[in-house]
Amino acid sequence: MIVNGKEIILQKEISLKVFLEKKGYDLARIAVEKNGIIVEKNSFETEKLCCSDKIEIVSFVGGG
């Protein structure tokens, strides 16, 4: 699987939510694109990841 341009090896299929939590992402402050399609936040738990997926994760940060 490719995440933000880096290869990550998946041992087994995993939900997007579990993957993001294991990687330490704040689910309220990110947007995720899977294979070119935006994943709605309410689908993170049911969206499954596999080794052929390409994921882009964008974090929102405050500032001013």
NURO-351656 format. One record per residue: residue in one letter; x, y negated, z negated of N, C-alpha, C in turn. Coordinates in nm, 2 decimals, decimal comma. Atoms other than C-alpha are relative to their C-alpha. Example, Ala and Ser with C-alpha at 12.3 -4.5 7.8 and 13.67 -1.06 7.14 Angstrom:
REM residues 2
site resn A; n.xx 0,09; n.yy 0,12; n.zz 0,00; ca.xx 1,23; ca.yy 0,45; ca.zz -0,78; c.xx 0,09; c.yy -0,12; c.zz 0,00
site resn S; n.xx -0,09; n.yy 0,11; n.zz 0,00; ca.xx 1,37; ca.yy 0,11; ca.zz -0,71; c.xx -0,08; c.yy -0,11; c.zz -0,08
//
This chain:
REM residues 64
site resn M; n.xx 0,08; n.yy 0,12; n.zz 0,00; ca.xx 0,00; ca.yy 0,00; ca.zz 0,00; c.xx 0,09; c.yy -0,12; c.zz 0,00
site resn I; n.xx -0,07; n.yy 0,12; n.zz 0,00; ca.xx 0,12; ca.yy -0,35; ca.zz 0,07; c.xx -0,08; c.yy -0,10; c.zz -0,08
site resn V; n.xx 0,06; n.yy 0,10; n.zz 0,08; ca.xx 0,05; ca.yy -0,62; ca.zz -0,19; c.xx 0,08; c.yy -0,12; c.zz 0,01
site resn N; n.xx -0,07; n.yy 0,13; n.zz -0,02; ca.xx 0,14; ca.yy -0,98; ca.zz -0,11; c.xx 0,14; c.yy 0,02; c.zz 0,07
site resn G; n.xx -0,12; n.yy -0,02; n.zz -0,08; ca.xx 0,40; ca.yy -0,85; ca.zz 0,14; c.xx 0,10; c.yy 0,10; c.zz -0,06
site resn K; n.xx -0,09; n.yy -0,10; n.zz 0,06; ca.xx 0,56; ca.yy -0,59; ca.zz -0,10; c.xx -0,06; c.yy 0,13; c.zz 0,00
site resn E; n.xx 0,05; n.yy -0,13; n.zz 0,00; ca.xx 0,52; ca.yy -0,22; ca.zz -0,07; c.xx -0,01; c.yy 0,05; c.zz -0,15
site resn I; n.xx 0,02; n.yy -0,06; n.zz 0,13; ca.xx 0,37; ca.yy -0,05; ca.zz -0,38; c.xx -0,05; c.yy 0,14; c.zz 0,03
site resn I; n.xx 0,04; n.yy -0,14; n.zz -0,01; ca.xx 0,34; ca.yy 0,33; ca.zz -0,41; c.xx -0,12; c.yy 0,03; c.zz -0,09
site resn L; n.xx 0,12; n.yy -0,04; n.zz 0,08; ca.xx 0,00; ca.yy 0,45; ca.zz -0,53; c.xx 0,01; c.yy 0,16; c.zz -0,01
site resn Q; n.xx 0,00; n.yy -0,15; n.zz 0,02; ca.xx 0,00; ca.yy 0,80; ca.zz -0,69; c.xx -0,13; c.yy 0,06; c.zz 0,03
site resn K; n.xx 0,14; n.yy -0,05; n.zz -0,02; ca.xx -0,38; ca.yy 0,83; ca.zz -0,66; c.xx -0,09; c.yy -0,12; c.zz 0,03
site resn E; n.xx 0,10; n.yy 0,11; n.zz -0,03; ca.xx -0,68; ca.yy 0,63; ca.zz -0,55; c.xx -0,04; c.yy -0,06; c.zz -0,14
site resn I; n.xx 0,03; n.yy 0,07; n.zz 0,12; ca.xx -0,76; ca.yy 0,36; ca.zz -0,80; c.xx -0,09; c.yy -0,12; c.zz 0,03
site resn S; n.xx 0,09; n.yy 0,12; n.zz -0,03; ca.xx -1,02; ca.yy 0,08; ca.zz -0,84; c.xx 0,08; c.yy -0,12; c.zz 0,00
site resn L; n.xx -0,06; n.yy 0,13; n.zz 0,00; ca.xx -0,92; ca.yy -0,27; ca.zz -0,76; c.xx 0,01; c.yy -0,06; c.zz -0,13
site resn K; n.xx 0,00; n.yy 0,06; n.zz 0,14; ca.xx -1,01; ca.yy -0,38; ca.zz -1,11; c.xx 0,10; c.yy 0,06; c.zz -0,09
site resn V; n.xx -0,11; n.yy -0,06; n.zz 0,08; ca.xx -0,79; ca.yy -0,13; ca.zz -1,28; c.xx 0,14; c.yy -0,04; c.zz 0,05
site resn F; n.xx -0,13; n.yy 0,04; n.zz -0,05; ca.xx -0,50; ca.yy -0,21; ca.zz -1,05; c.xx 0,04; c.yy -0,14; c.zz -0,04
site resn L; n.xx -0,03; n.yy 0,14; n.zz 0,03; ca.xx -0,53; ca.yy -0,58; ca.zz -1,11; c.xx 0,03; c.yy -0,02; c.zz -0,15
site resn E; n.xx -0,02; n.yy 0,00; n.zz 0,14; ca.xx -0,56; ca.yy -0,53; ca.zz -1,49; c.xx 0,14; c.yy 0,06; c.zz -0,04
site resn K; n.xx -0,13; n.yy -0,06; n.zz 0,02; ca.xx -0,25; ca.yy -0,30; ca.zz -1,49; c.xx 0,11; c.yy -0,10; c.zz 0,03
site resn K; n.xx -0,10; n.yy 0,09; n.zz -0,04; ca.xx -0,06; ca.yy -0,57; ca.zz -1,31; c.xx 0,00; c.yy -0,13; c.zz -0,07
site resn G; n.xx 0,00; n.yy 0,12; n.zz 0,08; ca.xx -0,16; ca.yy -0,84; ca.zz -1,56; c.xx -0,07; c.yy -0,12; c.zz 0,06
site resn Y; n.xx 0,07; n.yy 0,11; n.zz -0,06; ca.xx -0,38; ca.yy -1,05; ca.zz -1,34; c.xx -0,13; c.yy -0,04; c.zz -0,09
site resn D; n.xx 0,12; n.yy 0,05; n.zz 0,07; ca.xx -0,65; ca.yy -1,27; ca.zz -1,50; c.xx -0,11; c.yy 0,00; c.zz 0,11
site resn L; n.xx 0,11; n.yy -0,02; n.zz -0,10; ca.xx -0,96; ca.yy -1,16; ca.zz -1,30; c.xx -0,08; c.yy -0,12; c.zz 0,03
site resn A; n.xx 0,08; n.yy 0,13; n.zz -0,02; ca.xx -1,13; ca.yy -1,50; ca.zz -1,35; c.xx 0,07; c.yy -0,10; c.zz 0,09
site resn R; n.xx -0,08; n.yy 0,11; n.zz -0,07; ca.xx -0,84; ca.yy -1,69; ca.zz -1,18; c.xx 0,06; c.yy 0,05; c.zz 0,13
site resn I; n.xx -0,06; n.yy -0,05; n.zz -0,13; ca.xx -0,78; ca.yy -1,49; ca.zz -0,86; c.xx -0,10; c.yy 0,02; c.zz 0,10
site resn A; n.xx 0,08; n.yy -0,04; n.zz -0,11; ca.xx -0,91; ca.yy -1,42; ca.zz -0,52; c.xx 0,08; c.yy 0,12; c.zz 0,07
site resn V; n.xx -0,07; n.yy -0,12; n.zz -0,06; ca.xx -0,84; ca.yy -1,09; ca.zz -0,34; c.xx -0,05; c.yy 0,03; c.zz 0,14
site resn E; n.xx 0,03; n.yy -0,04; n.zz -0,14; ca.xx -0,83; ca.yy -1,00; ca.zz 0,03; c.xx 0,05; c.yy 0,14; c.zz 0,02
site resn K; n.xx -0,04; n.yy -0,14; n.zz -0,03; ca.xx -0,83; ca.yy -0,63; ca.zz 0,13; c.xx -0,02; c.yy 0,02; c.zz 0,14
site resn N; n.xx 0,01; n.yy -0,03; n.zz -0,14; ca.xx -0,75; ca.yy -0,54; ca.zz 0,48; c.xx -0,07; c.yy -0,11; c.zz 0,08
site resn G; n.xx 0,05; n.yy 0,11; n.zz -0,07; ca.xx -0,84; ca.yy -0,89; ca.zz 0,60; c.xx -0,14; c.yy -0,05; c.zz -0,04
site resn I; n.xx 0,13; n.yy 0,03; n.zz 0,05; ca.xx -1,17; ca.yy -0,91; ca.zz 0,41; c.xx 0,00; c.yy -0,04; c.zz -0,14
site resn I; n.xx 0,01; n.yy 0,04; n.zz 0,14; ca.xx -1,24; ca.yy -1,11; ca.zz 0,09; c.xx -0,08; c.yy 0,09; c.zz -0,08
site resn V; n.xx 0,08; n.yy -0,09; n.zz 0,09; ca.xx -1,35; ca.yy -0,89; ca.zz -0,19; c.xx -0,07; c.yy -0,08; c.zz -0,11
site resn E; n.xx 0,08; n.yy 0,07; n.zz 0,10; ca.xx -1,63; ca.yy -1,03; ca.zz -0,41; c.xx 0,04; c.yy 0,05; c.zz -0,14
site resn K; n.xx -0,04; n.yy -0,03; n.zz 0,14; ca.xx -1,54; ca.yy -1,04; ca.zz -0,78; c.xx -0,09; c.yy 0,11; c.zz -0,06
site resn N; n.xx 0,09; n.yy -0,10; n.zz 0,05; ca.xx -1,85; ca.yy -0,83; ca.zz -0,86; c.xx 0,02; c.yy 0,14; c.zz 0,06
site resn S; n.xx -0,03; n.yy -0,13; n.zz -0,06; ca.xx -1,71; ca.yy -0,55; ca.zz -0,64; c.xx 0,14; c.yy 0,05; c.zz -0,04
site resn F; n.xx -0,14; n.yy -0,04; n.zz 0,05; ca.xx -1,36; ca.yy -0,53; ca.zz -0,81; c.xx -0,01; c.yy 0,14; c.zz -0,06
site resn E; n.xx 0,00; n.yy -0,13; n.zz 0,07; ca.xx -1,47; ca.yy -0,23; ca.zz -1,02; c.xx -0,03; c.yy 0,12; c.zz 0,10
site resn T; n.xx 0,04; n.yy -0,11; n.zz -0,09; ca.xx -1,62; ca.yy -0,03; ca.zz -0,73; c.xx 0,09; c.yy 0,01; c.zz 0,12
site resn E; n.xx -0,08; n.yy 0,00; n.zz -0,12; ca.xx -1,37; ca.yy -0,12; ca.zz -0,46; c.xx 0,13; c.yy 0,09; c.zz -0,03
site resn K; n.xx -0,11; n.yy -0,10; n.zz 0,01; ca.xx -1,12; ca.yy 0,17; ca.zz -0,42; c.xx 0,12; c.yy -0,04; c.zz 0,08
site resn L; n.xx -0,12; n.yy 0,03; n.zz -0,07; ca.xx -0,76; ca.yy 0,12; ca.zz -0,32; c.xx 0,07; c.yy 0,13; c.zz 0,04
site resn C; n.xx -0,07; n.yy -0,12; n.zz -0,05; ca.xx -0,56; ca.yy 0,37; ca.zz -0,11; c.xx 0,14; c.yy -0,04; c.zz 0,06
site resn C; n.xx -0,14; n.yy 0,03; n.zz -0,04; ca.xx -0,20; ca.yy 0,39; ca.zz 0,02; c.xx 0,01; c.yy -0,08; c.zz 0,13
site resn S; n.xx -0,01; n.yy 0,07; n.zz -0,12; ca.xx -0,29; ca.yy 0,24; ca.zz 0,36; c.xx -0,05; c.yy -0,14; c.zz 0,00
site resn D; n.xx 0,06; n.yy 0,13; n.zz 0,01; ca.xx -0,45; ca.yy -0,08; ca.zz 0,23; c.xx 0,11; c.yy -0,11; c.zz 0,00
site resn K; n.xx -0,08; n.yy 0,12; n.zz 0,00; ca.xx -0,30; ca.yy -0,43; ca.zz 0,27; c.xx -0,08; c.yy -0,10; c.zz -0,09
site resn I; n.xx 0,07; n.yy 0,09; n.zz 0,10; ca.xx -0,39; ca.yy -0,66; ca.zz -0,03; c.xx 0,07; c.yy -0,13; c.zz -0,01
site resn E; n.xx -0,05; n.yy 0,13; n.zz 0,03; ca.xx -0,34; ca.yy -1,03; ca.zz -0,07; c.xx -0,07; c.yy -0,05; c.zz -0,12
site resn I; n.xx 0,06; n.yy 0,05; n.zz 0,13; ca.xx -0,39; ca.yy -1,17; ca.zz -0,42; c.xx 0,05; c.yy -0,15; c.zz -0,01
site resn V; n.xx -0,03; n.yy 0,14; n.zz 0,02; ca.xx -0,41; ca.yy -1,55; ca.zz -0,47; c.xx -0,04; c.yy -0,04; c.zz -0,14
site resn S; n.xx 0,03; n.yy 0,05; n.zz 0,13; ca.xx -0,39; ca.yy -1,70; ca.zz -0,82; c.xx -0,03; c.yy -0,15; c.zz 0,00
site resn F; n.xx 0,04; n.yy 0,14; n.zz 0,01; ca.xx -0,56; ca.yy -2,03; ca.zz -0,90; c.xx 0,07; c.yy -0,06; c.zz -0,13
site resn V; n.xx -0,06; n.yy 0,06; n.zz 0,12; ca.xx -0,36; ca.yy -2,26; ca.zz -1,13; c.xx -0,05; c.yy -0,15; c.zz -0,01
site resn G; n.xx 0,04; n.yy 0,14; n.zz 0,02; ca.xx -0,46; ca.yy -2,59; ca.zz -1,28; c.xx 0,12; c.yy -0,09; c.zz 0,00
site resn G; n.xx -0,11; n.yy 0,09; n.zz 0,00; ca.xx -0,26; ca.yy -2,90; ca.zz -1,27; c.xx -0,06; c.yy -0,14; c.zz 0,05
site resn G; n.xx 0,05; n.yy 0,13; n.zz -0,04; ca.xx -0,28; ca.yy -3,26; ca.zz -1,18; c.xx 0,10; c.yy -0,11; c.zz -0,01
//
